[in-house]
């Protein structure tokens, strides 16, 4: 479902209806999501159009680059152990135009109604894109239109048992990979003490042969200098 | 000729040397302080404010060096102090508000209760801060007005800064009929809030029956939203809640009054 688009193109789901058709000298883009409509006229018939999974920070508008995944069941880790787990994360879908190695975002939409939450206190905390996921020990199946699967290596380097209820990530370095059946990303989380943990996305997938998706967010998008996220308000 | 007796324009040479040393020291100290302050304050305030503060400091150093030099060249400092004192009193009365605003401006720049771009309420004036100058602060209201407020008013007044925290809470009171199912209404309101992307999951929204009013059961709804989206969320959700409740035949009642009469009423029906 992801990859290069052939015009005319049609996509219909419960949430979105998209059509792309040609006209003399260009392309007409039309999306309907409920009562909202997006119409664009692309004056380039030589551009290549792609439909790709992108980082989940654009819908309904970009206000953060942090992703919070709340675990439906807490993860309990013994002292000095590393556990590999799989979590689901929300996927947004980008319609992108390319010409002469230049990219233009035509539209970003989601099949997954987005939610946001605050991590930390109201003054120093961060607003995050929110998602709830089960903890899986094996890669779960999921609809690549709505969800991706993230492999997370959670390491407890402390001398005590630790319990994790949520993980917050800095998404400006998030890399999304895709194939026909799955959207993936990879991350790690280090539990430092009873309140503090560090998380970081990794620049590789955990399935061989997947393609790297186009990255839309950059560290400059929110003037973030650090590529890791330090959870200081508990996990 | 003895060097200690030498004079230049009637001033002993050793005093001339002292004056030169004091002037050079004043220039060096003044410049050094200016560079240091520029470096320290540059990240905390705008360049205009830094320039004003460094100039004030530089001229203060020059003033103190002049206080050292004047007695050496035979200038009577006592008469200068008396004259300066009278001048300062006159100037103080004349420029009371300007000095007050200036000092308040300096405190505002250092204390930073508001910053350029913040949405604030300064003594009832609500809008976005456009500029904080040394004498006054300018605010663009949401009606499009440009309001200049003297810094003394800003400093002494009550300031509410809506941009300090990352999130902001708002609340509604939703009244339903006594005959309606309040538990069902709470569930519908929760569902509407859950569907709005910017009604935050955490801190969690709070929905509860708050009051048994004269005409309605009043449900209190408290919702958190990112400070940038707060107003849009507030605008959208109340109508969505109203529509969702009405869809389930839960209605907002009109004010009702039951009137009891002691005697039987003879009501004549007219055609």
Interface residues (C-beta under 8 A of the other chain):
Chain A: X59 X60 X63 X64 X113 X114 X115 X116 X117 X118 X119 X122 X123 X124 X125 X126 X127 X130
Chain B: X164 X165 X166 X167 X194 X195 X197 X198 X200 X201 X202 X203 X224 X226 X228 X229
